[in-house]
Amino acid sequence: MTGSLSLLAQADVIVQAPLPPLPPWALLSEPALVLIALAFIAGTVLVAFPLVRAISRRLEGRQRHDPAVLAEIEDLRARVAELEQRQGILHELEERLDFTERLLAQQREQARLPH
């Protein structure tokens, strides 16, 4: 039993572990914390407000366009329609050329054959 008493006597010694360092905000006063929080909120609002407004306009579909941009878009649409029409004409000319080449080839074949 003497061995167990000596262990108990040794257990009475309490070793304190070092405390972790305090966080940086623990050293600031309450008014400083309030000012920092308000500055953070104001900065967030200043950055987020234009983004939220742009997103809401896009979702509503009320995005205002510059009249010059709208005029250019209409001009481009007219040019595309004209090009599509010309493409149809070009396709028709290709078909006519193919038909003419076939006729010429037939005439050459008939000229080669003895009558």
Secondary structure as the mmCIF struct_conf table of DSSP 4:
data_model
#
loop_
_struct_conf.conf_type_id
_struct_conf.id
_struct_conf.beg_label_comp_id
_struct_conf.beg_label_asym_id
_struct_conf.beg_label_seq_id
_struct_conf.end_label_comp_id
_struct_conf.end_label_asym_id
_struct_conf.end_label_seq_id
HELX_RH_AL_P HELX_RH_AL_P1 THR A 2 ALA A 11
TURN_TY1_P TURN_TY1_P1 ASP A 12 ASP A 12
HELX_LH_PP_P HELX_LH_PP_P1 VAL A 15 PRO A 23
HELX_RH_3T_P HELX_RH_3T_P1 PRO A 24 LEU A 27
BEND BEND1 LEU A 28 LEU A 28
HELX_RH_AL_P HELX_RH_AL_P2 GLU A 30 GLU A 60
TURN_TY1_P TURN_TY1_P2 GLY A 61 GLY A 61
HELX_RH_AL_P HELX_RH_AL_P3 PRO A 67 ARG A 112
BEND BEND2 LEU A 113 LEU A 113
#
